[in-house]
Amino acid sequence: MKSNLHPDVLKTYVEATITETEGFRLRMEKWESVSPKGLFNIDLVQESLNEKGEVWQSSTYNFHMTKEELQRLAHTLTV
């Protein structure tokens, strides 16, 4: 969990592992911005894992989307 987030933002914080295989993990972190209201921050975190399952390289892709844009993305990914 992101301990540096504002307490109001922590209420909306969600973290999930999308996929994890030997050598690779993709995680998603999402929370609603304090301002402007209705805007969500999405972090997709791609992690390369070593033989011990430890992260040795990480890339974060950051997006800001409204709820409607998130719903459109989710729908598009599942059709």
C-alpha positions, 0 to 999 in steps of 0.5 A: 500500500502507498503509505504516502497517500493522503488519508482521503485518497487511501479510502479509494486505494485498490491494489491487485496483481493482474498476472504473475508468472515465473520471471514476471508480474503485472500489478495495478494500483488505483485511487481517486484524486483529491482534486479534481474530483472524479479523476482516478490515478491508475498505475500499471506496474510491470516487474521482472523477477529473479530466480528467487522471485524478487523484483530486480527491474520495475517499470510504472505506467501512469494514467489519469482517467474518469470513471467513464473512461475506466468503464470504457477501457474495462469493456473494451478489454473484455469484448 
